[in-house]
Amino acid sequence: MALIPAGDIVKWAYCTNGFADHRLPEALAVLADLGYTGAAITLDHGHLDPRSPGLAAEVSRIAALLERLRLDAVVETGGRYTLDPLRKHHPTLISDDAERRVEFLTTAMRVAADLGAPVVHLWSGVRPDGMPEAEAYARLADQCERLLDEADRTGVTLGFEPEPGMLVRDLDGYERLRRMLGEHPRFGLTLDIGHCHCVERDDLPACVRRALPYTVHVQIEDMRREVHEHLEFGEGEIDFVPVLAALRGYSGLVAVELARHSHAAPQVARRSIDFLRRAHEGAGTGVAGAGRPAGRG
């Protein structure tokens, strides 16, 4: 296995959905102070609300702050009730009323362009009851084609995330959709390490190597097999040393995603970057066990 040299730079980031109790400028300042070099900004009610009439001015302020703090960014769109206060993640790109999701993702791409963020994250959503899989994929591909037209106009790349329980749940599903879109160069992959451990057949390093040619954004957290619950590092089953070694050659953000940990966000963010730095050092030196779940980092 090719190991990461100890001096290689990894762009550690943190998803702002894990700082839901903080104002966005405060969250970004905390992350920079902890040594993170990026933020995955989730557009939602509290952070760059896509429905706010003052969105453009706030985006301008956050862009200036990112530059001042020397933080890179991507834009994430996984808020649970961003578009519907009663139905989680609704509507999706395969819903009958998908237009609101398309409009939201179009806004996200324009926000990303104004922030200088190269990637916008998205996912498929759950297949509607009674809808054949082939029809759901056809709907999804049609909407993604529309979004890719906007991606070409704005100069951003889509980072599509396979999500357990959704229509596109694994790398097979992503590759199927990518083929339907003609291998469009702006249709990249958001690789979630925990999700791979949860659902994929192959071991994690093999999954990472398979995904690497498409990967434009990485989310990372601990997880257990077949249980879709994002855990702090050391609370799941993943050995992160070979995972990080397999990521060699990837130059984007590696963003911790712990959306249910906002109650202790600064402490969790500190523990997370300390753990990942140790695991990365282990990947560079070949030290076994430096990123194993032997206790909280």
Buried (B, 14 or more C-beta within 10 A) or exposed (E): EEBBEEEBEBBBBBBBBBBBEBEBBEBBBBBBEBEBBBBBBBBBBBBBBBEEEEBEEBBEEBBEBBEEBEBBBBBBBBBBEBBBEEEEBBBBBBBEEBEBBBEBBBBBBBBBBBBEBBBBBBBBBBBBEEEEEEEBBEBBBEBBBBBBEBBEEBEBBBBBBBBBEBBBBBBEBBBEBBEBBEEBEBBBBBBBBBBBBBBBEEBBBBBBBBBBEBBBBBBBBBBBEEEBEBBBBBBBBBBBBBBBBBBBEBEBBBBBBBBEBBEBBBEBBBBBBBBBBBBBBBBBBEEEEBBBBEEBB
